[in-house]
């Protein structure tokens, strides 16, 4: 009888473990897929900006219409810190699940508004006003998404797999960007200019918005994290998360911003700026430069989970230092090797994304491990959004300004300076691998 009871107990324990693992996988899947959909909605704007600019602004000046459309894109970055503060607090007060359902609802709803909004020729100045308001909502949503989804993914993971789970946050961001790019490629290849400018771009926004319904369904079907529940989430008498973060965890908040500076700046330079840099400096056709960039981005997405696994094995600091130290040492030779043609550029791009894995696979888990659960989403979202807006959002402008003033060949120094900041921050931050998080 005792043997049978022991066997039944062992089977029950194994069954519980399998159930827990299945719940964790479903939670991580829901967080990652929902985040992918969120970033499809965000990225489809820049993908089709040159197509629909004339629909929302006077079309007699195409260049002015495009500039106005890009200015609206920049406005979205301004709202990200606001969203980080407000939605971070919401996620800490009402739960990660409710926070994620709110962010994806806002993002997808704004995409659908853009899809159906009449153009300037129909409703006049109301058209750009609606566009600006919709983009403000999307920037607000994006500001809260990173902190909420990062907290959810890391809290949903087994203790020994937190970096692996967190790496899916960045996988989903890249996947969303790729889906938006593929959508753009398909529509621009199959539709003529008239169809694309009258209804094709609207189809892209409508599809992005409808995908949001899938992400919303996934996010409403998962359970709230145990960390939030154990912390007494939802009680009205809890201290205000933003005030608590600023008063009790200022060093952790500064560390999140410091961790982000090098990562976001180098990411924008390497992934967004490099194709145009090579096109201008070497005369390589932009299509070839973009091809090398796309190949390297796919490799980057494949490697990210493995980077998370490596971090879970050897620690956050070694992998982050490999990222920043690698760029500090290799920035000058890599920028000069791009002069050698397509294959040389592809090799340079691949080396860069391998190094970037050290940051992108770690950023979500490191930030989540800095804070207790009652301020975790606020602590991640606000400092991260501020750093992205200040350093990531300005990177294209600064590099363009350098190029316009004859300093294009010194862009590598800009990247090296960011890498040096990263080395200093990562070398002095505490190791959080194995740290107990509530």
C-alpha positions in Angstrom: 0.0 0.0 0.0 2.8 2.4 0.9 4.6 1.6 -2.3 1.4 2.2 -4.3 0.8 5.5 -2.5 4.4 6.6 -3.1 4.1 5.8 -6.8 0.8 7.7 -7.0 2.4 10.6 -5.2 5.3 10.6 -7.7 2.9 10.5 -10.6 1.0 13.4 -9.2 4.1 15.4 -8.7 5.2 14.7 -12.3 1.8 15.6 -13.6 1.8 18.8 -11.7 5.2 19.7 -13.1 4.0 19.0 -16.6 1.0 21.1 -16.0 3.1 24.0 -14.6 5.4 23.7 -17.6 2.5 23.8 -20.0 1.0 26.9 -18.3 4.4 28.6 -18.5 4.7 27.8 -22.2 1.2 29.1 -22.9 1.9 32.3 -21.0 5.2 32.9 -22.8 3.6 32.1 -26.2 0.7 34.5 -25.5 3.1 37.3 -24.4 5.4 36.8 -27.4 2.7 36.5 -30.0 0.8 39.4 -28.6 3.9 41.5 -28.6 4.6 40.5 -32.2 1.2 41.7 -33.2 1.7 45.0 -31.3 4.8 45.7 -33.2 3.3 44.9 -36.6 0.8 47.6 -35.8 3.6 50.0 -34.8 5.9 49.2 -37.8 3.4 49.3 -40.6 3.3 53.1 -40.3 6.9 53.6 -41.2 6.7 50.9 -43.9 3.9 52.8 -45.8 4.8 56.4 -44.8 5.9 57.3 -48.3 2.7 55.9 -49.8 -0.1 57.4 -47.7 1.5 60.8 -46.9 -0.4 62.5 -49.7 -3.7 61.1 -48.3 -3.4 63.0 -45.0 -1.6 66.1 -46.1 -1.9 68.4 -49.2 -0.7 66.3 -52.1 0.5 69.2 -54.3 3.9 69.0 -52.4 4.8 65.3 -52.1 8.1 66.0 -50.2 6.4 68.2 -47.7 3.7 65.5 -47.3 6.3 62.8 -46.6 8.1 65.0 -44.1 4.9 65.8 -42.3 4.1 62.1 -42.2 7.6 61.3 -40.7 7.2 64.1 -38.2 4.0 62.4 -37.0 6.0 59.2 -36.7 8.5 61.0 -34.5 5.6 62.3 -32.3 4.9 58.6 -31.4 8.4 58.5 -29.7 7.5 61.6 -27.6 4.5 59.7 -26.1 6.5 56.6 -25.2 7.7 57.9 -21.8 4.2 59.1 -21.0 2.9 55.6 -21.8 5.7 54.0 -19.9 4.7 56.0 -16.7 0.9 55.7 -17.0 0.7 52.1 -18.3 3.5 50.9 -16.1 1.6 52.1 -13.1 -1.6 50.4 -14.5 0.3 47.1 -14.9 1.6 47.3 -11.3 -1.8 48.2 -9.9 -4.1 46.0 -12.0 -1.9 43.2 -13.3 0.3 42.3 -16.2 -2.6 40.6 -18.0 -4.8 43.6 -17.9 -1.9 45.9 -18.8 -1.1 43.8 -21.9 -4.7 43.6 -23.0 -5.0 47.4 -22.7 -1.8 48.1 -24.7 -2.7 45.8 -27.6 -6.3 47.2 -27.7 -5.0 50.7 -27.9 -2.4 49.9 -30.6 -4.8 47.8 -32.8 -7.7 50.3 -32.4 -5.5 53.1 -33.5 -4.4 51.1 -36.6 -8.0 50.5 -37.5 -8.8 54.2 -37.1 -6.0 55.1 -39.5 -7.2 52.5 -42.0 -10.7 53.9 -42.2 -10.0 57.7 -41.8 -11.0 59.7 -44.8 -8.2 61.7 -46.5 -7.3 65.4 -46.7 -9.3 65.8 -49.9 -12.4 64.6 -48.1 -12.4 66.1 -44.6 -9.5 68.6 -44.9 -7.4 69.4 -41.8 -9.4 66.9 -39.7 -7.5 64.1 -41.5 -4.0 65.0 -40.2 -5.5 65.7 -36.8 -6.9 62.2 -36.7 -3.6 60.8 -37.9 -1.7 62.6 -35.1 -4.1 61.5 -32.4 -4.0 57.9 -33.6 -0.2 57.9 -33.6 -0.1 59.5 -30.2 -2.2 56.6 -28.9 0.2 54.1 -30.6 3.2 55.8 -29.0 1.5 55.7 -25.7 0.7 52.0 -26.1 4.3 51.2 -27.2 5.7 53.0 -24.1 3.8 50.7 -21.8 4.1 47.5 -23.8 7.8 46.8 -23.2 7.6 47.0 -19.4 4.4 45.1 -19.1 5.3 42.3 -21.5 8.8 42.0 -20.1 7.5 41.7 -16.5 4.9 39.1 -17.7 7.4 37.0 -19.6 10.1 36.9 -16.9 7.6 36.3 -14.1 6.0 33.5 -16.1 9.3 31.7 -16.5 11.0 29.0 -14.4 13.7 30.6 -12.2 16.5 29.0 -14.3 15.1 30.1 -17.6 14.2 33.7 -17.0 16.6 35.1 -19.7 15.4 32.6 -22.2 11.8 33.7 -21.6 12.8 37.4 -21.6 14.6 37.0 -24.9 11.3 36.3 -26.6 10.3 39.9 -26.0 13.0 41.0 -28.5 12.3 38.1 -30.8 8.7 39.2 -31.0 9.7 42.9 -31.7 11.9 41.8 -34.6 9.3 39.4 -35.9 6.7 42.2 -35.9 9.0 44.4 -37.9 9.7 41.6 -40.3 5.9 40.9 -40.8 5.3 44.6 -41.5 8.2 44.6 -44.0 6.9 41.5 -45.8 3.4 43.0 -45.9 4.9 46.1 -47.6 6.9 44.0 -50.0 3.8 41.9 -51.1 1.5 44.9 -51.5 4.0 47.1 -53.3 4.9 44.2 -55.6 1.3 43.2 -56.5 -0.6 46.5 -56.6 0.0 49.4 -59.1 0.7 52.8 -57.7 -2.9 54.0 -58.0 -4.3 51.0 -56.1 -1.6 51.2 -53.5 -2.2 54.9 -52.8 -6.0 54.7 -52.7 -6.7 51.5 -50.8 -3.7 49.3 -50.6 -2.1 51.0 -47.7 -5.4 51.0 -45.9 -5.5 47.2 -46.3 -2.2 47.0 -44.5 -3.4 49.0 -41.5 -6.7 47.0 -41.5 -4.8 43.7 -41.4 -2.5 44.9 -38.7 -5.5 46.1 -36.6 -7.4 42.8 -37.1 -4.3 40.8 -36.1 -4.6 42.7 -32.8 -7.8 40.7 -32.2 -5.7 37.5 -32.2 -3.3 39.0 -29.8 -6.1 40.2 -27.6 -7.7 36.8 -27.5 -4.4 35.2 -26.6 -3.7 37.6 -23.8 -7.2 37.3 -22.3 -6.8 33.5 -22.2 -3.8 33.4 -19.9 -3.6 33.6 -16.1 -2.1 36.5 -14.2 1.4 35.9 -12.9 2.0 34.4 -9.5 4.5 37.2 -8.7 1.8 39.8 -9.1 -0.7 37.8 -7.1 1.7 37.1 -4.2 2.5 40.8 -4.0 -1.1 41.5 -3.3 -1.8 43.1 -6.6 -5.1 45.0 -7.0 -5.4 46.2 -3.5 -6.3 49.9 -3.5 -4.2 50.7 -0.4 -0.9 49.8 -2.0 1.6 52.7 -2.4 1.7 54.4 -5.7 4.1 52.5 -8.0 5.7 55.5 -9.6 6.3 57.3 -6.3 7.7 54.1 -4.8 10.0 53.5 -7.7 11.4 57.1 -7.6 11.8 57.2 -3.8 12.9 53.6 -3.0 14.5 52.3 -6.2 16.2 55.3 -7.9 19.5 53.5 -8.5 17.7 50.6 -10.1 15.8 53.0 -12.4 19.0 54.7 -13.4 20.5 51.3 -14.1 17.7 50.4 -16.4 18.3 53.6 -18.3 22.0 53.0 -18.4 21.6 49.4 -19.6 19.4 50.8 -22.4 21.6 53.6 -23.7 24.2 51.5 -25.5 21.8 48.8 -26.6 19.2 51.0 -28.2 21.7 53.4 -29.8 23.8 50.6 -31.3 20.7 48.7 -32.4 19.4 51.7 -34.3 22.8 52.3 -35.9 23.4 48.8 -36.9 19.9 47.6 -38.0 18.3 50.9 -39.2 21.2 53.1 -40.3 23.8 50.7 -41.7 22.0 50.1 -45.1 21.7 53.8 -45.9 25.3 54.4 -44.7 26.7 51.7 -47.0 24.5 52.9 -49.9 25.8 56.5 -49.6 29.4 55.8 -48.8 30.1 52.9 -51.2 27.5 53.4 -53.9 26.1 49.9 -53.3 22.5 49.7 -54.5 20.1 50.2 -51.5 18.3 47.0 -52.4 21.5 45.0 -52.0 22.3 46.7 -48.7 18.8 46.0 -47.5 19.1 42.4 -48.5 22.2 41.9 -46.3 20.4 43.7 -43.5 17.4 41.5 -43.8 19.5 38.3 -43.9 21.3 39.4 -40.7 18.1 40.3 -39.0 16.7 36.8 -39.6 19.9 35.3 -38.1 19.6 37.7 -35.2 16.0 36.5 -34.4 17.1 32.9 -34.6 20.0 33.4 -32.2 18.2 35.4 -29.6 16.7 32.4 -27.6 20.2 30.8 -27.6 21.6 34.1 -26.2 19.0 33.8 -23.4 20.0 30.2 -22.7 23.7 31.3 -22.5 22.8 34.1 -20.1 20.9 31.6 -17.9 24.0 29.4 -17.9 26.9 31.8 -17.4 25.3 35.1 -16.3 24.0 38.5 -17.4 27.3 40.4 -17.0 29.6 38.2 -19.2 27.1 38.3 -22.1 26.4 42.0 -21.8 30.1 42.8 -21.6 30.8 40.7 -24.7 28.2 42.8 -26.5 29.6 46.2 -25.5 33.2 45.2 -25.4 33.0 43.6 -28.8 31.6 46.8 -30.4 34.1 48.9 -28.6 37.0 46.9 -30.1 35.5 46.2 -33.5 33.6 49.4 -34.4 36.4 50.9 -36.4 37.4 47.8 -38.5 33.8 46.8 -39.1 32.8 50.2 -40.5 35.8 50.2 -42.8 35.2 46.6 -44.0 31.9 47.5 -45.5 33.7 49.0 -48.4 34.5 45.5 -49.7 31.1 44.7 -51.4 28.0 42.7 -50.7 29.7 39.7 -49.0 31.9 41.8 -46.9 28.9 43.8 -45.8 27.0 40.7 -45.0 29.9 39.4 -42.9 30.0 42.7 -41.1 26.3 42.8 -40.5 26.4 39.2 -39.1 29.2 40.0 -36.7 27.3 42.9 -35.5 24.0 41.1 -34.9 25.9 38.2 -33.1 27.2 40.9 -30.7 23.8 42.5 -30.4 22.4 39.2 -29.1 24.3 39.8 -25.9 22.2 42.9 -25.2 18.8 42.0 -26.7 18.6 38.5 -25.1 19.3 40.1 -21.7 17.6 43.5 -21.6 14.2 42.3 -20.5 15.4 39.9 -17.8 18.0 42.3 -16.4 15.5 45.1 -16.0 12.8 42.8 -14.5 15.4 41.5 -11.9 16.1 45.0 -10.6 12.7 45.6 -9.0 10.2 43.9 -6.7 6.8 42.9 -8.3 4.9 45.9 -6.9 6.9 48.4 -9.0 8.3 46.1 -11.7 6.4 47.2 -14.8 6.8 50.9 -13.9 10.5 50.4 -13.1 11.1 48.8 -16.5 8.7 50.9 -18.6 9.5 54.5 -17.7 13.4 54.5 -17.6 13.5 52.3 -20.7 11.1 54.5 -22.7 13.0 57.7 -21.7 16.3 56.2 -22.8 14.9 55.0 -26.1 13.3 58.3 -26.8 16.5 60.3 -26.0 19.1 58.0 -27.4 17.4 55.7 -29.9 15.0 58.3 -31.3 17.8 60.8 -31.9 20.3 58.3 -33.5 19.0 58.7 -37.1 19.1 62.5 -36.8 22.6 62.7 -35.3 24.1 60.3 -37.9 22.3 62.2 -40.7 23.7 65.5 -39.3 27.2 64.0 -39.1 26.9 62.9 -42.8 25.7 66.3 -43.9 28.6 68.0 -42.2 31.4 65.8 -43.7 31.8 63.6 -40.6 30.3 60.4 -42.1 33.5 58.6 -41.7 33.4 59.3 -37.9 30.1 57.5 -37.2 32.1 54.6 -35.8 33.3 57.0 -33.0 29.7 57.7 -32.1 29.0 53.9 -31.9 32.2 53.4 -29.9 31.2 56.0 -27.3 27.9 54.3 -26.8 29.7 50.9 -26.4 32.1 52.5 -23.8 29.1 53.7 -21.8 27.8 50.1 -22.0 31.1 48.6 -20.8 31.1 50.9 -17.8 27.5 50.2 -16.8 27.6 46.5 -17.3 30.9 46.1 -15.5 29.6 47.9 -12.4 26.1 46.5 -12.2 25.4 43.5 -9.9 25.0 40.1 -11.3 21.3 39.0 -11.1 21.5 35.5 -12.5 20.1 33.2 -9.8 18.6 36.1 -7.9 15.3 35.3 -6.1 12.6 37.5 -7.5 9.2 37.6 -5.8 
